[in-house]
Amino acid sequence: MINDAKEIVKNTNKKFDIIYQDAFSVKKNPQLWEIEFFKNLYRLSKENAILTTYSQAKGIRKILKDVGFSIFEHNFDIKSSIRPGTIALKNHTLESALCLQV
């Protein structure tokens, strides 16, 4: 989908298994870090969806939790070069999602 992300999430009913929230920083792109945007992402998430983001901000994690996601921190893994961030899960625990690791 190519369009304004806020309009897409507001006007679509397509459901997603995985969402990677990779918007510019809150300073540069605040509209994609607002609670309304995350409410729509939650609405568009399938029952066992996973949302990931590089953001580690307490405010963003609080918004994710407030809209209904369970929040987990992803630490840096030097072996894989995966940078730290946040994992937000809908309707399941981190343990049940671990089988999705590659």
HUURBEL-V761832 format. One record per backbone hydrogen bond with DSSP energy under -0.5 kcal/mol. NH is the residue of the N-H (numbers start at 0). CO is the residue of the C=O. Records with the same first field share a line. If there is no record, write none. Layout:
BEGIN
NH = CO + CO
END
This chain:
BEGIN
2 = 0
7 = 3
8 = 4
9 = 5
10 = 6
11 = 7
15 = 43
18 = 49
20 = 18 + 51
21 = 19
28 = 24
31 = 28
32 = 29
33 = 30
37 = 33
38 = 34
39 = 35
40 = 36
41 = 37
42 = 38
43 = 39
44 = 40 + 41
45 = 15
48 = 45
49 = 16
50 = 87
51 = 18
52 = 85
53 = 20
60 = 56
61 = 57
62 = 58
63 = 59
64 = 60
65 = 61
66 = 62
67 = 63 + 64
68 = 63
69 = 88
71 = 86
73 = 84
74 = 72
76 = 81
77 = 75
79 = 76
80 = 76
81 = 76
84 = 73
85 = 52
86 = 71
87 = 50
88 = 69
89 = 48
90 = 88
96 = 92
97 = 93
99 = 96
100 = 97
END
